[in-house]
Amino acid sequence: MHGIRGQIFCCLRFLIWESALVKRTCSLLALWAVAFVPLAAHAAVVAANSIPDGTYTVKVVKVVDPKHVDVVLDNGQEAVLPAGRANVDFGKLQANDQMKLSLIGGNVMVFMDLTSH
């Protein structure tokens, strides 16, 4: 009788230890995800002045204010672009709009909304 109780106790002790190990592993994975996923998401954001001058077709993420727009370029990079002239106004743009723009020195000199509203 004592041998069976010992075996049952040993099995229960193993299951409890295994359960604790699984819980600890899951907790560490969750902590890792919370800590590093936001860093990976922000890794693609680039400074506007680091983008070469040229004409780009971009997707609007959001309009920060009438003089700044957050966009995603075709290569997946995200940037907040400022207006380069007084007459450039992003106020009528909406999230997910496609736009074509000319960028000089990191500033939007002219743009055209390609999305029909």
C-alpha positions as CSV (number, residue, x, y, z in Angstrom):
1,M,0.0,0.0,0.0
2,H,2.8,2.4,0.9
3,G,4.4,1.8,-2.5
4,I,1.3,2.8,-4.4
5,R,0.9,6.0,-2.3
6,G,4.5,6.8,-3.0
7,Q,4.1,6.4,-6.7
8,I,0.9,8.5,-6.7
9,F,2.6,11.2,-4.7
10,C,5.6,11.2,-7.1
11,C,3.3,11.5,-10.1
12,L,1.3,14.4,-8.5
13,R,4.5,16.1,-7.5
14,F,5.8,15.8,-11.2
15,L,2.5,17.2,-12.6
16,I,2.6,20.1,-10.2
17,W,6.2,20.9,-11.1
18,E,5.4,20.6,-14.8
19,S,2.4,22.9,-14.5
20,A,4.5,25.5,-12.7
21,L,7.1,25.3,-15.4
22,V,4.5,25.8,-18.1
23,K,3.0,28.7,-16.3
24,R,6.4,30.3,-15.8
25,T,7.3,29.8,-19.5
26,C,4.0,31.3,-20.6
27,S,4.5,34.3,-18.3
28,L,8.0,34.9,-19.6
29,L,6.8,34.7,-23.2
30,A,3.9,37.1,-22.5
31,L,6.3,39.5,-20.8
32,W,8.7,39.3,-23.8
33,A,5.9,40.1,-26.2
34,V,4.7,43.1,-24.2
35,A,8.2,44.4,-23.9
36,F,9.5,43.9,-27.5
37,V,6.6,44.0,-29.9
38,P,6.1,47.8,-29.5
39,L,9.8,48.3,-30.2
40,A,9.6,46.3,-33.4
41,A,6.5,48.2,-34.5
42,H,8.3,51.5,-34.1
43,A,11.5,50.3,-35.8
44,A,10.1,51.1,-39.3
45,V,9.5,54.8,-38.5
46,V,12.0,57.0,-40.3
47,A,12.9,60.7,-40.1
48,A,11.3,62.7,-43.0
49,N,14.7,64.3,-43.9
50,S,16.3,60.9,-44.3
51,I,13.9,60.1,-47.3
52,P,15.6,61.0,-50.6
53,D,14.0,63.8,-52.6
54,G,11.5,62.6,-55.2
55,T,7.9,61.8,-56.0
56,Y,6.2,59.1,-53.9
57,T,2.8,57.4,-53.7
58,V,2.0,56.9,-50.0
59,K,-0.9,55.7,-47.8
60,V,-2.1,58.1,-45.1
61,V,-2.0,56.6,-41.6
62,K,-3.4,59.8,-39.9
63,V,-3.5,63.5,-40.3
64,V,-1.6,64.9,-37.3
65,D,-2.6,68.5,-38.0
66,P,-3.2,70.5,-41.2
67,K,0.6,70.9,-41.6
68,H,1.7,67.3,-40.7
69,V,0.7,63.9,-42.1
70,D,1.7,60.4,-40.9
71,V,2.2,58.2,-44.0
72,V,3.5,54.7,-45.0
73,L,5.7,54.6,-48.0
74,D,5.6,51.7,-50.5
75,N,8.6,50.0,-48.9
76,G,6.7,49.9,-45.5
77,Q,8.6,52.7,-43.8
78,E,6.4,55.1,-41.8
79,A,7.2,58.8,-41.5
80,V,5.5,62.0,-40.3
81,L,5.9,64.5,-43.2
82,P,5.6,68.3,-42.7
83,A,4.2,70.7,-45.2
84,G,7.0,72.6,-47.1
85,R,4.8,75.5,-48.2
86,A,2.1,77.7,-46.6
87,N,-0.4,76.6,-49.2
88,V,0.1,72.8,-48.5
89,D,-2.8,71.8,-46.2
90,F,-3.4,68.1,-45.2
91,G,-6.7,69.0,-43.5
92,K,-8.9,67.3,-46.1
93,L,-7.0,64.0,-46.1
94,Q,-8.3,61.0,-44.2
95,A,-6.8,57.8,-42.9
96,N,-6.2,55.1,-45.6
97,D,-6.2,57.7,-48.4
98,Q,-3.6,57.2,-51.2
99,M,-1.7,60.3,-52.1
100,K,1.1,61.3,-54.5
101,L,3.6,63.8,-53.2
102,S,6.8,65.5,-54.0
103,L,9.3,65.6,-51.2
104,I,12.2,68.0,-51.1
105,G,14.4,68.1,-48.0
106,G,11.9,66.0,-46.0
107,N,9.1,68.5,-46.7
108,V,6.0,68.0,-48.9
109,M,6.1,70.7,-51.5
110,V,3.0,69.5,-53.4
111,F,0.6,66.6,-53.1
112,M,-2.5,65.1,-54.8
113,D,-5.1,63.0,-53.1
114,L,-5.6,59.9,-55.3
115,T,-8.7,58.7,-53.3
116,S,-12.1,59.8,-54.4
117,H,-14.4,60.7,-51.4
